[in-house]
Amino acid sequence: MTERNPRERLADAMERRRLELRMRWKDVAAAGDIAYETLRAIRKGKGDEIRGLTKVAIETALRWAPGSVDVILSGGEPTPLEQPQPPSFPVNAADPVERDIWAITVLPEDIRWAYIQMYRRHVRDNPDEHRRHA
């Protein structure tokens, strides 16, 4: 039996956790505020060493305790968080879209935060479009 390399162990652990949380990879990317392409490259074992902020993004998205990615890469198991972590940024009460997203209480809090993060990226990446609708 061959030993799996650290990146394969990480990809396997990420896949198990994603399924456990019932998330799509695009949801994971949004929840961690990480580019989908970056996440895909990590899962495929491509690229250089995974940077610190990227590790934090993966841990946040998959609701793992800080340092879990390094633990996996060292041959251990991640520590799942029992409760979702509080959001990094409060809802912008002056923004009606953020308020409306937050009001969808049939969705879990972490999913609402993921949608707010996607919305914020859209506003950031499309400032002219956002100004037209303001």
Backbone as CSV, one residue per row, in Angstrom:
resi,resn,N_x,N_y,N_z,CA_x,CA_y,CA_z,C_x,C_y,C_z
1,MET,0.833,-1.171,0.000,0.000,0.000,0.000,0.886,1.245,0.000
2,THR,0.608,2.173,-0.881,1.439,3.361,-0.985,0.912,4.464,-0.075
3,GLU,1.836,5.214,0.453,1.523,6.340,1.328,1.050,7.520,0.486
4,ARG,-0.056,8.113,0.873,-0.546,9.293,0.154,0.293,10.501,0.548
5,ASN,0.504,11.396,-0.404,1.280,12.583,-0.090,0.404,13.585,0.673
6,PRO,1.019,14.576,1.319,0.257,15.520,2.137,-0.864,16.234,1.391
7,ARG,-0.623,16.630,0.141,-1.658,17.338,-0.619,-2.837,16.427,-0.933
8,GLU,-2.584,15.141,-1.176,-3.683,14.192,-1.398,-4.502,14.016,-0.126
9,ARG,-3.812,13.945,1.024,-4.534,13.842,2.307,-5.410,15.073,2.523
10,LEU,-4.875,16.251,2.198,-5.649,17.487,2.348,-6.865,17.467,1.431
11,ALA,-6.669,17.089,0.180,-7.787,17.040,-0.771,-8.867,16.069,-0.292
12,ASP,-8.461,14.918,0.220,-9.426,13.933,0.732,-10.192,14.480,1.932
13,ALA,-9.484,15.117,2.848,-10.133,15.671,4.041,-11.094,16.797,3.662
14,MET,-10.684,17.626,2.709,-11.555,18.718,2.249,-12.824,18.156,1.617
15,GLU,-12.675,17.114,0.826,-13.838,16.505,0.168,-14.798,15.902,1.193
16,ARG,-14.249,15.179,2.167,-15.107,14.588,3.210,-15.878,15.671,3.969
17,ARG,-15.182,16.745,4.337,-15.820,17.807,5.107,-16.860,18.547,4.272
18,ARG,-16.547,18.785,3.013,-17.496,19.462,2.118,-18.787,18.670,2.036
19,LEU,-18.671,17.377,1.870,-19.862,16.528,1.787,-20.613,16.500,3.119
20,GLU,-19.871,16.446,4.203,-20.484,16.450,5.531,-21.303,17.731,5.754
21,LEU,-20.778,18.853,5.262,-21.462,20.137,5.415,-22.505,20.381,4.322
22,ARG,-22.582,19.441,3.365,-23.525,19.549,2.244,-23.322,20.833,1.445
23,MET,-22.082,21.066,1.078,-21.718,22.259,0.327,-21.196,21.865,-1.050
24,ARG,-21.386,22.764,-1.999,-20.735,22.627,-3.301,-19.380,23.337,-3.202
25,TRP,-18.483,23.040,-4.127,-17.172,23.680,-4.080,-17.297,25.196,-4.240
26,LYS,-18.239,25.634,-5.035,-18.434,27.085,-5.176,-18.902,27.698,-3.859
27,ASP,-19.706,26.949,-3.079,-20.122,27.425,-1.759,-18.919,27.512,-0.823
28,VAL,-18.048,26.517,-0.899,-16.841,26.517,-0.065,-15.985,27.734,-0.410
29,ALA,-15.812,27.982,-1.694,-15.017,29.135,-2.120,-15.628,30.434,-1.591
30,ALA,-16.932,30.558,-1.702,-17.599,31.779,-1.233,-17.498,31.918,0.284
31,ALA,-17.695,30.820,1.002,-17.655,30.872,2.464,-16.277,31.248,2.988
32,GLY,-15.240,30.882,2.248,-13.878,31.214,2.658,-13.332,32.456,1.999
33,ASP,-14.130,33.052,1.125,-13.696,34.218,0.353,-12.374,33.910,-0.354
34,ILE,-12.373,32.759,-1.020,-11.196,32.291,-1.754,-11.626,32.059,-3.204
35,ALA,-10.748,32.362,-4.128,-11.077,32.161,-5.540,-11.323,30.674,-5.800
36,TYR,-12.366,30.390,-6.548,-12.708,29.007,-6.881,-11.523,28.325,-7.564
37,GLU,-10.836,29.038,-8.441,-9.703,28.472,-9.171,-8.563,28.102,-8.228
38,THR,-8.342,28.933,-7.212,-7.303,28.639,-6.218,-7.672,27.381,-5.445
39,LEU,-8.921,27.306,-5.040,-9.406,26.140,-4.304,-9.259,24.873,-5.151
40,ARG,-9.598,24.980,-6.405,-9.485,23.831,-7.317,-8.028,23.393,-7.474
41,ALA,-7.126,24.358,-7.619,-5.702,24.030,-7.764,-5.189,23.310,-6.516
42,ILE,-5.611,23.759,-5.346,-5.191,23.108,-4.104,-5.706,21.673,-4.072
43,ARG,-6.970,21.485,-4.437,-7.551,20.144,-4.437,-6.844,19.225,-5.417
44,LYS,-6.340,19.781,-6.511,-5.657,18.973,-7.532,-4.173,18.820,-7.228
45,GLY,-3.698,19.447,-6.138,-2.290,19.340,-5.761,-1.370,20.194,-6.597
46,LYS,-1.932,21.192,-7.272,-1.121,22.050,-8.132,-0.657,23.274,-7.372
47,GLY,0.399,23.877,-7.876,0.909,25.093,-7.269,1.937,24.803,-6.197
48,ASP,2.440,25.900,-5.660,3.480,25.804,-4.642,2.854,25.599,-3.266
49,GLU,3.633,25.909,-2.265,3.168,25.801,-0.885,1.907,26.642,-0.678
50,ILE,0.991,26.154,0.127,-0.251,26.866,0.405,0.057,27.963,1.408
51,ARG,-0.315,29.180,1.065,-0.014,30.334,1.920,-0.928,30.387,3.134
52,GLY,-0.471,31.123,4.138,-1.177,31.226,5.408,-2.616,31.694,5.295
53,LEU,-2.852,32.772,4.541,-4.221,33.282,4.414,-5.120,32.305,3.672
54,THR,-4.550,31.562,2.754,-5.327,30.554,2.034,-5.717,29.417,2.972
55,LYS,-4.801,29.025,3.840,-5.120,28.001,4.836,-6.259,28.470,5.735
56,VAL,-6.178,29.718,6.181,-7.228,30.277,7.038,-8.562,30.279,6.300
57,ALA,-8.547,30.630,5.013,-9.775,30.652,4.218,-10.389,29.259,4.126
58,ILE,-9.563,28.244,3.911,-10.052,26.863,3.834,-10.639,26.444,5.181
59,GLU,-9.922,26.748,6.260,-10.402,26.380,7.597,-11.720,27.088,7.930
60,THR,-11.829,28.339,7.543,-13.058,29.089,7.789,-14.214,28.471,7.016
61,ALA,-13.996,28.240,5.740,-15.059,27.712,4.879,-15.534,26.340,5.329
62,LEU,-14.605,25.498,5.737,-14.949,24.131,6.112,-15.203,23.971,7.612
63,ARG,-15.202,25.076,8.299,-15.479,25.093,9.750,-14.548,24.162,10.518
64,TRP,-13.256,24.346,10.250,-12.225,23.634,10.977,-11.546,24.610,11.927
65,ALA,-11.004,24.087,13.003,-10.257,24.904,13.947,-8.994,25.439,13.272
66,PRO,-8.535,26.612,13.722,-7.291,27.151,13.171,-6.151,26.138,13.290
67,GLY,-5.354,26.063,12.237,-4.212,25.142,12.204,-4.538,23.767,11.655
68,SER,-5.804,23.505,11.358,-6.199,22.173,10.888,-5.546,21.795,9.565
69,VAL,-5.378,22.755,8.659,-4.752,22.428,7.368,-3.326,21.938,7.594
70,ASP,-2.570,22.629,8.455,-1.197,22.187,8.744,-1.189,20.812,9.406
71,VAL,-2.161,20.561,10.270,-2.255,19.247,10.925,-2.472,18.158,9.877
72,ILE,-3.362,18.403,8.920,-3.624,17.424,7.858,-2.362,17.196,7.030
73,LEU,-1.689,18.280,6.660,-0.482,18.170,5.838,0.627,17.410,6.580
74,SER,0.557,17.420,7.913,1.548,16.701,8.726,1.130,15.267,9.035
75,GLY,-0.041,14.848,8.503,-0.478,13.473,8.687,-1.576,13.281,9.709
76,GLY,-2.040,14.375,10.345,-3.082,14.259,11.348,-4.470,14.503,10.778
77,GLU,-5.420,14.673,11.691,-6.815,14.902,11.327,-7.234,16.312,11.728
78,PRO,-8.101,16.941,10.941,-8.563,18.291,11.280,-9.492,18.264,12.491
79,THR,-9.627,19.417,13.126,-10.551,19.553,14.246,-11.759,20.336,13.776
80,PRO,-12.915,19.677,13.632,-14.104,20.406,13.207,-14.610,21.304,14.334
81,LEU,-15.141,22.440,13.953,-15.764,23.337,14.920,-17.214,22.917,15.084
82,GLU,-17.668,22.886,16.293,-19.044,22.475,16.559,-20.043,23.540,16.118
83,GLN,-19.735,24.774,16.398,-20.629,25.872,16.048,-19.966,26.725,14.967
84,PRO,-20.761,27.252,14.038,-20.179,28.171,13.066,-19.542,29.355,13.784
85,GLN,-18.456,29.825,13.228,-17.780,30.974,13.800,-18.569,32.244,13.513
86,PRO,-18.513,33.209,14.405,-19.211,34.463,14.123,-18.622,35.110,12.883
87,PRO,-19.404,35.888,12.182,-18.920,36.498,10.957,-17.766,37.453,11.211
88,SER,-16.901,37.557,10.217,-15.770,38.460,10.321,-16.201,39.911,10.209
89,PHE,-17.231,40.159,9.439,-17.686,41.519,9.208,-19.183,41.598,9.481
90,PRO,-19.633,42.661,10.124,-21.074,42.793,10.358,-21.807,43.113,9.061
91,VAL,-23.087,42.824,9.060,-23.922,43.191,7.922,-23.948,44.709,7.842
92,ASN,-23.831,45.229,6.652,-23.922,46.670,6.434,-25.405,47.040,6.447
93,ALA,-25.872,47.569,7.552,-27.292,47.885,7.710,-27.771,48.935,6.715
94,ALA,-26.853,49.728,6.163,-27.232,50.750,5.187,-27.435,50.164,3.797
95,ASP,-27.035,48.929,3.588,-27.155,48.294,2.278,-28.407,47.409,2.263
96,PRO,-29.405,47.774,1.458,-30.651,46.990,1.461,-30.462,45.558,0.983
97,VAL,-29.510,45.309,0.106,-29.281,43.943,-0.374,-28.744,43.077,0.767
98,GLU,-27.760,43.593,1.508,-27.226,42.825,2.638,-28.312,42.585,3.682
99,ARG,-29.122,43.589,3.944,-30.209,43.410,4.909,-31.178,42.331,4.438
100,ASP,-31.519,42.346,3.143,-32.445,41.349,2.602,-31.853,39.938,2.664
101,ILE,-30.571,39.815,2.335,-29.926,38.498,2.415,-29.967,37.997,3.858
102,TRP,-29.623,38.879,4.792,-29.585,38.467,6.188,-30.972,38.082,6.701
103,ALA,-32.008,38.647,6.115,-33.384,38.383,6.560,-33.901,37.015,6.112
104,ILE,-33.168,36.311,5.273,-33.606,34.991,4.801,-33.266,33.971,5.883
105,THR,-34.056,33.941,6.908,-33.743,33.131,8.080,-33.950,31.627,7.879
106,VAL,-34.514,31.222,6.749,-34.612,29.782,6.479,-33.250,29.207,6.107
107,LEU,-32.293,30.086,5.776,-30.927,29.647,5.484,-30.092,29.742,6.755
108,PRO,-29.166,28.807,6.955,-28.278,28.905,8.114,-27.431,30.178,8.038
109,GLU,-27.010,30.650,9.191,-26.245,31.898,9.275,-24.999,31.872,8.398
110,ASP,-24.265,30.764,8.413,-23.026,30.714,7.639,-23.288,30.795,6.137
111,ILE,-24.392,30.263,5.681,-24.722,30.345,4.257,-25.093,31.779,3.897
112,ARG,-25.852,32.436,4.787,-26.182,33.849,4.530,-24.914,34.689,4.446
113,TRP,-23.941,34.404,5.332,-22.672,35.140,5.278,-21.953,34.877,3.961
114,ALA,-22.001,33.652,3.489,-21.351,33.328,2.214,-21.983,34.132,1.080
115,TYR,-23.310,34.252,1.075,-23.975,35.048,0.042,-23.616,36.526,0.162
116,ILE,-23.523,37.026,1.376,-23.139,38.430,1.565,-21.721,38.647,1.058
117,GLN,-20.822,37.695,1.320,-19.450,37.821,0.824,-19.420,37.808,-0.700
118,MET,-20.227,36.950,-1.328,-20.292,36.924,-2.799,-20.812,38.260,-3.317
119,TYR,-21.855,38.785,-2.674,-22.419,40.077,-3.073,-21.365,41.177,-2.947
120,ARG,-20.625,41.190,-1.854,-19.587,42.212,-1.657,-18.516,42.118,-2.745
121,ARG,-18.124,40.883,-3.109,-17.132,40.734,-4.180,-17.694,41.261,-5.492
122,HIS,-18.969,40.983,-5.743,-19.596,41.473,-6.970,-19.582,43.006,-6.998
123,VAL,-19.941,43.627,-5.892,-19.942,45.096,-5.818,-18.527,45.622,-6.022
124,ARG,-17.553,44.974,-5.374,-16.160,45.406,-5.496,-15.655,45.274,-6.941
125,ASP,-16.030,44.172,-7.591,-15.522,43.900,-8.932,-16.301,44.610,-10.039
126,ASN,-17.476,45.141,-9.714,-18.334,45.809,-10.701,-18.842,47.142,-10.166
127,PRO,-17.929,48.058,-9.829,-18.369,49.305,-9.195,-19.276,50.155,-10.082
128,ASP,-19.049,50.173,-11.382,-19.889,50.981,-12.269,-21.333,50.462,-12.280
129,GLU,-21.499,49.169,-12.350,-22.828,48.571,-12.342,-23.544,48.875,-11.033
130,HIS,-22.815,48.791,-9.939,-23.418,49.035,-8.631,-23.863,50.501,-8.500
131,ARG,-23.084,51.431,-9.030,-23.450,52.851,-8.956,-24.721,53.136,-9.726
132,ARG,-24.922,52.447,-10.855,-26.122,52.679,-11.671,-27.386,52.293,-10.925
133,HIS,-27.276,51.291,-10.035,-28.457,50.796,-9.329,-28.629,51.430,-7.956
134,ALA,-27.691,52.235,-7.557,-27.762,52.830,-6.219,-28.791,53.962,-6.155
